């Protein structure tokens, strides 16, 4: 599948677009790009925090809880929520390869 580790796989698999579930307006510009206002980006971030809280509560209720990381991102084109199990030898991004476009 091209995944170097389980963390990368989980971040991709356990990901969804917040704007699909939030009362925000996504305008499509003439060039086909979506546009989300600053106010609606805040709505997306707040929704992401609510989802993160719910995920953490569910994980804590497991018979053997594990450490997880929730990632909430929002910008002027979309908002995403991701989560993954924390593994000491893995990270969800390669900081040396970060281009600012990953995570959308």
C-alpha atoms as an extended CHARMM CRD file, in Angstrom:
* protein
*
       104  EXT
         1         1  UNK       CA              0.0000000000        0.0000000000        0.0000000000  PROA      1               0.0000000000
         2         2  UNK       CA              2.9760000000        2.3160000000        0.1870000000  PROA      2               0.0000000000
         3         3  UNK       CA              2.7570000000        2.9370000000        3.9360000000  PROA      3               0.0000000000
         4         4  UNK       CA              6.0820000000        3.0240000000        5.7310000000  PROA      4               0.0000000000
         5         5  UNK       CA              4.5050000000        2.5210000000        9.1450000000  PROA      5               0.0000000000
         6         6  UNK       CA              1.2280000000        1.9220000000       10.9720000000  PROA      6               0.0000000000
         7         7  UNK       CA              1.0200000000        5.5450000000       12.1230000000  PROA      7               0.0000000000
         8         8  UNK       CA              0.9330000000        6.8470000000        8.5550000000  PROA      8               0.0000000000
         9         9  UNK       CA             -1.6780000000        4.2550000000        7.6410000000  PROA      9               0.0000000000
        10        10  UNK       CA             -3.8450000000        5.1250000000       10.6490000000  PROA      10              0.0000000000
        11        11  UNK       CA             -3.6170000000        8.8640000000        9.9650000000  PROA      11              0.0000000000
        12        12  UNK       CA             -4.8740000000        8.2770000000        6.4480000000  PROA      12              0.0000000000
        13        13  UNK       CA             -7.5290000000        5.7060000000        7.3560000000  PROA      13              0.0000000000
        14        14  UNK       CA             -8.8060000000        7.5090000000       10.4880000000  PROA      14              0.0000000000
        15        15  UNK       CA             -9.3480000000       10.7900000000        8.6670000000  PROA      15              0.0000000000
        16        16  UNK       CA            -12.3950000000       12.7060000000        7.5400000000  PROA      16              0.0000000000
        17        17  UNK       CA            -13.2640000000       16.1770000000        6.3060000000  PROA      17              0.0000000000
        18        18  UNK       CA            -14.9660000000       18.2350000000        9.0030000000  PROA      18              0.0000000000
        19        19  UNK       CA            -16.7270000000       20.5050000000        6.5010000000  PROA      19              0.0000000000
        20        20  UNK       CA            -18.8150000000       17.4880000000        5.4350000000  PROA      20              0.0000000000
        21        21  UNK       CA            -20.4060000000       17.4510000000        8.9180000000  PROA      21              0.0000000000
        22        22  UNK       CA            -20.4280000000       21.0990000000        9.9950000000  PROA      22              0.0000000000
        23        23  UNK       CA            -22.8100000000       23.9730000000        9.2640000000  PROA      23              0.0000000000
        24        24  UNK       CA            -20.2200000000       25.9160000000        7.2420000000  PROA      24              0.0000000000
        25        25  UNK       CA            -20.3450000000       27.4680000000        3.8110000000  PROA      25              0.0000000000
        26        26  UNK       CA            -17.8260000000       26.1800000000        1.2970000000  PROA      26              0.0000000000
        27        27  UNK       CA            -17.6980000000       28.4290000000       -1.7530000000  PROA      27              0.0000000000
        28        28  UNK       CA            -16.2250000000       27.0640000000       -4.9590000000  PROA      28              0.0000000000
        29        29  UNK       CA            -14.1010000000       29.6950000000       -6.6850000000  PROA      29              0.0000000000
        30        30  UNK       CA            -13.8600000000       30.1720000000      -10.4620000000  PROA      30              0.0000000000
        31        31  UNK       CA            -10.6820000000       28.0590000000      -10.5140000000  PROA      31              0.0000000000
        32        32  UNK       CA            -12.5260000000       25.1650000000       -8.8200000000  PROA      32              0.0000000000
        33        33  UNK       CA            -10.8530000000       25.6190000000       -5.4180000000  PROA      33              0.0000000000
        34        34  UNK       CA            -13.0060000000       25.5410000000       -2.2910000000  PROA      34              0.0000000000
        35        35  UNK       CA            -12.9810000000       28.6050000000       -0.0360000000  PROA      35              0.0000000000
        36        36  UNK       CA            -13.9260000000       28.6490000000        3.6660000000  PROA      36              0.0000000000
        37        37  UNK       CA            -14.1670000000       31.8760000000        5.6670000000  PROA      37              0.0000000000
        38        38  UNK       CA            -12.0930000000       32.4980000000        8.7800000000  PROA      38              0.0000000000
        39        39  UNK       CA            -15.2360000000       32.3170000000       10.9200000000  PROA      39              0.0000000000
        40        40  UNK       CA            -16.1620000000       28.9410000000        9.4460000000  PROA      40              0.0000000000
        41        41  UNK       CA            -12.6040000000       27.6810000000        9.9400000000  PROA      41              0.0000000000
        42        42  UNK       CA            -13.1140000000       28.3840000000       13.6430000000  PROA      42              0.0000000000
        43        43  UNK       CA            -16.3400000000       26.3360000000       13.5260000000  PROA      43              0.0000000000
        44        44  UNK       CA            -14.3730000000       23.4660000000       11.9570000000  PROA      44              0.0000000000
        45        45  UNK       CA            -11.6790000000       23.6660000000       14.6370000000  PROA      45              0.0000000000
        46        46  UNK       CA            -14.2940000000       23.6330000000       17.3870000000  PROA      46              0.0000000000
        47        47  UNK       CA            -16.0100000000       20.6200000000       15.8420000000  PROA      47              0.0000000000
        48        48  UNK       CA            -12.6450000000       18.8730000000       15.6040000000  PROA      48              0.0000000000
        49        49  UNK       CA            -12.0450000000       19.4620000000       19.3010000000  PROA      49              0.0000000000
        50        50  UNK       CA            -15.4630000000       17.9860000000       20.1530000000  PROA      50              0.0000000000
        51        51  UNK       CA            -14.6620000000       14.8950000000       18.0600000000  PROA      51              0.0000000000
        52        52  UNK       CA            -11.2180000000       14.6230000000       19.6920000000  PROA      52              0.0000000000
        53        53  UNK       CA            -12.8200000000       14.7530000000       23.1300000000  PROA      53              0.0000000000
        54        54  UNK       CA            -15.2250000000       11.9640000000       22.1640000000  PROA      54              0.0000000000
        55        55  UNK       CA            -12.4280000000        9.7920000000       20.7270000000  PROA      55              0.0000000000
        56        56  UNK       CA            -10.3240000000       10.2500000000       23.8580000000  PROA      56              0.0000000000
        57        57  UNK       CA            -13.2660000000        9.3550000000       26.1050000000  PROA      57              0.0000000000
        58        58  UNK       CA            -13.8510000000        6.1630000000       24.1060000000  PROA      58              0.0000000000
        59        59  UNK       CA            -10.1670000000        5.2090000000       24.2310000000  PROA      59              0.0000000000
        60        60  UNK       CA            -10.0000000000        5.8150000000       27.9900000000  PROA      60              0.0000000000
        61        61  UNK       CA            -13.0180000000        3.5350000000       28.4590000000  PROA      61              0.0000000000
        62        62  UNK       CA            -11.2700000000        0.5850000000       26.7860000000  PROA      62              0.0000000000
        63        63  UNK       CA            -10.2290000000       -2.3450000000       29.0190000000  PROA      63              0.0000000000
        64        64  UNK       CA             -6.6210000000       -1.5260000000       28.1010000000  PROA      64              0.0000000000
        65        65  UNK       CA             -6.4590000000        2.1660000000       27.1420000000  PROA      65              0.0000000000
        66        66  UNK       CA             -3.6540000000        3.2420000000       24.8410000000  PROA      66              0.0000000000
        67        67  UNK       CA             -2.1430000000        6.6140000000       24.0590000000  PROA      67              0.0000000000
        68        68  UNK       CA             -3.6220000000        8.2580000000       20.9660000000  PROA      68              0.0000000000
        69        69  UNK       CA             -3.0000000000       11.5440000000       19.1920000000  PROA      69              0.0000000000
        70        70  UNK       CA             -5.8180000000       13.5440000000       17.6360000000  PROA      70              0.0000000000
        71        71  UNK       CA             -4.9460000000       15.9750000000       14.8640000000  PROA      71              0.0000000000
        72        72  UNK       CA             -7.3250000000       18.7830000000       13.9300000000  PROA      72              0.0000000000
        73        73  UNK       CA             -6.4800000000       20.9650000000       10.9570000000  PROA      73              0.0000000000
        74        74  UNK       CA             -8.4190000000       23.7720000000        9.2880000000  PROA      74              0.0000000000
        75        75  UNK       CA             -7.5110000000       26.2510000000        6.5910000000  PROA      75              0.0000000000
        76        76  UNK       CA             -9.2450000000       28.2700000000        3.9100000000  PROA      76              0.0000000000
        77        77  UNK       CA             -9.9730000000       25.1730000000        1.7770000000  PROA      77              0.0000000000
        78        78  UNK       CA            -10.9470000000       22.4200000000        4.2490000000  PROA      78              0.0000000000
        79        79  UNK       CA            -10.8190000000       21.0090000000        7.7490000000  PROA      79              0.0000000000
        80        80  UNK       CA             -9.6990000000       17.5200000000        8.7170000000  PROA      80              0.0000000000
        81        81  UNK       CA             -9.7380000000       15.3120000000       11.7790000000  PROA      81              0.0000000000
        82        82  UNK       CA             -7.3040000000       12.4080000000       12.1730000000  PROA      82              0.0000000000
        83        83  UNK       CA             -6.1570000000       10.2040000000       14.9860000000  PROA      83              0.0000000000
        84        84  UNK       CA             -3.5950000000        7.4880000000       15.5370000000  PROA      84              0.0000000000
        85        85  UNK       CA             -2.0680000000        5.3800000000       18.2510000000  PROA      85              0.0000000000
        86        86  UNK       CA              1.1400000000        6.9070000000       19.6050000000  PROA      86              0.0000000000
        87        87  UNK       CA              4.1290000000        4.7070000000       18.8660000000  PROA      87              0.0000000000
        88        88  UNK       CA              7.5610000000        5.7090000000       20.2000000000  PROA      88              0.0000000000
        89        89  UNK       CA              9.3940000000        4.9910000000       16.9430000000  PROA      89              0.0000000000
        90        90  UNK       CA              6.8580000000        6.5810000000       14.5530000000  PROA      90              0.0000000000
        91        91  UNK       CA              5.3960000000       10.0080000000       13.8380000000  PROA      91              0.0000000000
        92        92  UNK       CA              2.4770000000       11.0380000000       11.6620000000  PROA      92              0.0000000000
        93        93  UNK       CA              4.6220000000       13.3260000000        9.4910000000  PROA      93              0.0000000000
        94        94  UNK       CA              8.1950000000       13.4250000000        8.2900000000  PROA      94              0.0000000000
        95        95  UNK       CA              9.2280000000       16.9230000000        9.3780000000  PROA      95              0.0000000000
        96        96  UNK       CA             12.0800000000       16.9540000000        6.8810000000  PROA      96              0.0000000000
        97        97  UNK       CA              9.5690000000       16.3180000000        4.0720000000  PROA      97              0.0000000000
        98        98  UNK       CA              6.8510000000       18.6950000000        5.3090000000  PROA      98              0.0000000000
        99        99  UNK       CA              5.5940000000       20.9060000000        2.5000000000  PROA      99              0.0000000000
       100       100  UNK       CA              2.4870000000       22.3710000000        4.1100000000  PROA      100             0.0000000000
       101       101  UNK       CA              0.1900000000       20.4750000000        1.7440000000  PROA      101             0.0000000000
       102       102  UNK       CA              0.2300000000       17.1970000000        3.5970000000  PROA      102             0.0000000000
       103       103  UNK       CA             -2.5890000000       16.7660000000        6.0630000000  PROA      103             0.0000000000
       104       104  UNK       CA             -5.3790000000       17.9110000000        3.7800000000  PROA      104             0.0000000000
